[in-house]
Amino acid sequence: LSEPAVSARRATMLIKSSPTAAQSEQLGITARLCAPRSTFSKCTWCPHHDGIKRSSVLLHLAAIALPTIATLPTNSLAEETDSEGNSLAYAFFSAGDPRFLQPGFEELRYMGIKESTVGSLTTIDGTVPAIRVVYDPKKVKYARVLGAFWRNCDPTTSAAQGQFGVPGPTIVWVGNPEEQAIAEKARKRLDFSTRFSSPTFGPMFKGLPIQTEVRTLQGEWVDASDNDQLWYQKEQKAYEKARKTSGRTKWFEDNYKPVTVTACQNDGKGAVCGFVYFPCSEDNGCVDVMNGQL
């Protein structure tokens, strides 16, 4: 792999050896199956596209983005710094088509997120679509970055059900014991919200349990094509259409939209009737998870 193929800040992470013969054959096959104009076009895990059915979910990612294959760090500290010399950190997440996760992280740039990149993780168990987030841990906590992930996926689906038509589990990839402890605590608290209810509203996510997995970070990272980075900005109409046709828009509205009720509550001074409640609230602990306040 040539150094000019990647940015200087990723150069230290390049794999120096060439692909094996088996890898080369595999990449050649997938390259023929998937057009390079868009890594995520016409693939089985983007249900809003029409395309050739494939038994492999996303091997084509490696074919399209071969120049940016990178070994994963042994922990979550990135081998790079910002303009002020501050050490940065990585966070990796999987939940179906990662292009739909990217807006949630980009919205938090003002808090300390430096970059989000769509791509895939190739592990011993196969290749999984994912998003990589680079952030300044001195400005934004890992728990807050994790909260953005929870807020932008359906954590109640199993691997068999998939994420809005895309097969596979939702995963928090952790790089050290501290991240694992935070992820497990957040998942436990979010799961509590699915069992909490009050006289006026029911449990979060309609009572479905949290099925997101917490896995140890491993394998290799592969960037998706440039066309798929910030796709929601480049192709706004296509993005909005895909959100609707995949069921994302309706699901997020149904689970997070404020609800007006006519029920009455007694606050000790008398009955109060008619109010607005938020499904993700402080009462059920959901809002704390989303805001990284664990």
C-alpha positions in Angstrom: 0.0 0.0 0.0 1.3 3.4 -0.9 1.7 6.2 1.7 0.1 8.8 -0.6 -3.1 6.8 -0.6 -3.9 8.0 2.9 -3.7 11.2 4.9 -0.5 11.8 6.9 -2.2 11.4 10.2 -3.2 7.8 9.3 0.2 6.9 7.9 1.5 5.3 11.1 -1.5 2.9 11.1 -1.0 1.5 7.5 -0.5 -2.2 7.0 2.9 -2.6 5.5 2.4 -6.1 4.1 0.6 -6.9 0.9 -2.7 -8.9 0.9 -2.5 -12.6 0.8 -3.4 -14.5 -2.4 -6.8 -15.5 -0.8 -7.5 -11.9 0.2 -6.6 -10.7 -3.3 -8.9 -13.2 -4.9 -11.7 -12.2 -2.5 -11.2 -8.5 -3.2 -11.2 -9.1 -6.9 -14.5 -10.9 -6.8 -16.2 -8.3 -4.6 -14.8 -5.5 -6.7 -16.6 -7.0 -9.7 -19.8 -7.3 -7.8 -19.9 -3.7 -6.5 -19.6 -0.6 -8.6 -16.9 1.8 -7.2 -19.0 4.9 -7.6 -20.5 4.2 -4.2 -19.4 1.7 -1.6 -22.9 1.3 -0.2 -24.7 1.2 -3.5 -26.6 -1.9 -4.5 -25.8 -4.0 -1.5 -27.8 -6.4 0.6 -27.4 -4.2 3.7 -28.9 -1.1 2.1 -32.5 -2.1 1.6 -33.5 1.1 -0.1 -31.3 0.1 -3.1 -32.2 -2.4 -5.8 -29.3 -4.7 -6.5 -27.8 -8.1 -6.9 -28.4 -10.4 -4.0 -25.3 -11.6 -2.3 -24.6 -14.0 0.5 -21.8 -11.8 1.8 -23.0 -8.7 3.5 -20.2 -6.2 2.9 -17.0 -7.7 1.6 -17.1 -5.0 -1.1 -16.0 -2.4 1.5 -12.5 -3.8 1.4 -12.4 -3.8 -2.4 -13.5 -0.1 -2.6 -11.4 1.3 0.2 -8.3 -1.0 0.1 -5.8 2.0 0.2 -7.1 2.9 3.7 -6.9 -0.4 5.5 -5.5 0.2 9.0 -4.7 -1.9 11.9 -6.7 -1.1 15.0 -5.0 0.4 18.0 -4.4 -1.8 21.0 -6.4 0.7 23.0 -8.7 3.7 22.2 -6.0 6.3 22.1 -5.5 7.5 18.6 -2.0 7.9 17.1 -2.6 11.5 16.4 -3.1 14.8 18.0 -5.1 18.0 17.3 -3.7 21.4 16.4 -3.2 22.1 20.0 -1.2 18.9 20.7 -4.0 17.2 22.6 -4.1 13.4 22.3 -7.3 12.1 20.6 -9.2 8.9 21.1 -11.2 6.5 18.9 -14.7 5.1 19.4 -16.2 2.5 17.1 -19.9 1.5 16.7 -22.0 -0.7 14.4 -25.7 -0.5 13.7 -26.7 -1.4 10.1 -25.8 1.1 7.5 -23.2 3.4 9.2 -24.0 6.4 7.0 -27.2 6.9 9.1 -25.1 7.1 12.3 -22.9 9.9 11.0 -25.2 12.9 11.4 -25.5 12.2 15.2 -21.8 12.4 15.7 -21.2 15.3 13.4 -23.7 17.4 15.4 -21.4 17.1 18.4 -18.3 18.6 16.8 -18.7 21.7 18.9 -18.3 19.4 22.0 -15.0 17.9 21.0 -15.7 15.3 18.2 -13.1 15.9 15.6 -14.1 13.4 12.8 -16.4 10.6 12.0 -15.7 8.1 9.3 -17.9 5.5 7.7 -16.3 2.1 6.9 -16.1 -1.4 8.2 -14.3 -3.6 10.8 -12.9 -6.9 9.5 -12.6 -9.3 12.5 -12.0 -13.1 12.8 -15.8 -13.5 12.6 -16.2 -11.5 9.4 -16.7 -7.9 8.2 -19.1 -5.6 9.9 -20.2 -2.1 8.8 -19.2 0.5 11.3 -18.4 4.1 12.1 -15.2 5.4 13.6 -15.3 8.5 15.7 -12.2 10.5 16.6 -12.7 12.8 19.6 -10.8 14.9 22.2 -11.4 13.0 25.5 -10.4 16.2 27.4 -13.4 18.0 25.9 -16.1 15.3 25.5 -16.4 12.1 27.6 -16.6 8.7 26.0 -20.0 8.3 27.7 -21.3 11.3 25.7 -20.0 9.9 22.4 -21.6 6.6 23.3 -24.9 8.4 24.0 -24.9 9.7 20.5 -24.7 6.2 19.3 -27.7 5.1 21.4 -29.7 8.0 20.2 -29.2 7.2 16.5 -29.9 3.4 16.4 -32.6 1.0 17.4 -30.9 -0.9 20.3 -33.8 -3.4 20.7 -33.2 -5.4 17.5 -31.4 -8.8 17.4 -28.8 -9.8 14.9 -31.4 -11.8 13.0 -33.8 -8.9 12.9 -31.1 -6.4 11.8 -31.2 -2.7 11.8 -34.0 -1.2 9.6 -33.7 -4.0 7.0 -29.9 -4.5 7.3 -28.9 -7.8 8.9 -26.6 -7.9 11.8 -26.4 -6.8 15.5 -25.9 -3.4 17.0 -22.4 -3.3 18.6 -20.4 -1.0 20.9 -16.8 -1.8 20.2 -14.7 -1.2 23.3 -10.9 -0.7 23.4 -10.2 -0.9 27.1 -11.8 -1.9 30.5 -12.9 1.6 31.2 -14.9 1.8 28.0 -16.4 -1.6 28.6 -17.5 -0.6 32.1 -19.2 2.5 30.7 -20.8 0.7 27.9 -22.2 -2.0 30.1 -23.5 0.5 32.6 -25.2 2.5 29.9 -26.7 -0.6 28.4 -28.0 -1.7 31.8 -29.5 1.7 32.5 -31.1 2.0 29.1 -32.6 -1.5 29.6 -34.1 -0.3 32.8 -36.0 2.4 30.9 -37.7 -0.4 28.9 -39.2 -1.7 32.1 -40.0 1.6 33.7 -43.5 3.0 33.5 -45.8 5.5 35.3 -49.5 6.0 35.5 -49.3 8.3 32.4 -46.8 6.7 30.1 -45.4 3.3 29.4 -41.9 1.9 29.1 -39.2 3.1 26.6 -39.0 1.3 23.3 -42.5 -0.2 24.0 -41.0 -2.5 26.5 -38.6 -4.3 24.2 -35.3 -5.2 25.9 -31.9 -3.8 24.8 -30.0 -6.2 22.6 -27.0 -4.2 21.7 -23.7 -6.1 22.2 -20.5 -4.9 23.8 -17.5 -6.4 22.0 -13.8 -6.0 22.3 -12.3 -3.9 19.5 -10.3 -6.1 17.2 -9.3 -6.7 13.5 -8.7 -4.1 10.8 -10.5 -0.9 9.9 -11.4 0.0 6.3 -12.6 3.4 5.2 -15.6 3.5 2.9 -15.4 5.5 -0.4 -15.3 9.3 -0.3 -18.8 9.2 -1.8 -20.2 7.6 1.3 -18.5 10.0 3.8 -21.0 12.7 4.9 -23.5 11.2 2.5 -26.4 12.8 4.4 -25.0 16.2 3.4 -24.0 15.4 -0.2 -27.2 13.7 -1.1 -29.8 15.2 1.2 -32.9 14.1 -0.8 -31.6 10.6 -1.2 -30.8 10.5 2.5 -34.2 11.7 3.6 -35.9 9.3 1.2 -33.9 6.4 2.5 -34.7 7.3 6.1 -38.4 7.1 5.3 -38.4 4.0 3.1 -36.2 2.1 5.6 -38.6 3.0 8.5 -36.1 5.1 10.4 -38.0 8.3 10.4 -41.2 6.7 11.7 -39.3 4.6 14.3 -37.5 7.6 15.8 -40.7 9.7 15.9 -42.7 6.9 17.6 -40.0 6.4 20.2 -38.7 9.9 20.9 -41.4 12.4 19.9 -43.0 14.3 22.9 -46.5 13.1 23.6 -49.4 15.2 24.8 -51.7 13.5 27.2 -55.0 14.5 28.9 -54.4 12.4 32.0 -54.4 14.1 35.4 -51.7 14.0 38.1 -51.9 15.2 41.7 -48.8 17.4 42.5 -49.9 17.8 46.2 -51.6 21.1 45.5 -54.3 19.7 43.3 -54.9 17.8 40.1 -53.0 18.9 37.0 -54.6 17.6 33.8 -53.1 17.7 30.3 -49.3 17.9 29.9 -46.5 16.9 27.6 -44.1 14.1 28.5 -40.9 12.9 26.8 -40.5 9.1 26.4 -36.8 9.4 27.0 -36.8 11.2 30.3 -34.9 11.6 33.6 -37.5 9.5 35.3 -36.7 6.3 33.4 -32.9 7.1 33.1 -32.9 7.3 29.3 -32.0 10.9 29.0 -28.9 10.4 31.3 -27.7 7.6 29.0 -28.1 9.8 25.9 -26.3 12.7 27.5 -23.5 10.6 28.9 -24.4 11.3 32.5 -23.7 7.9 34.0 
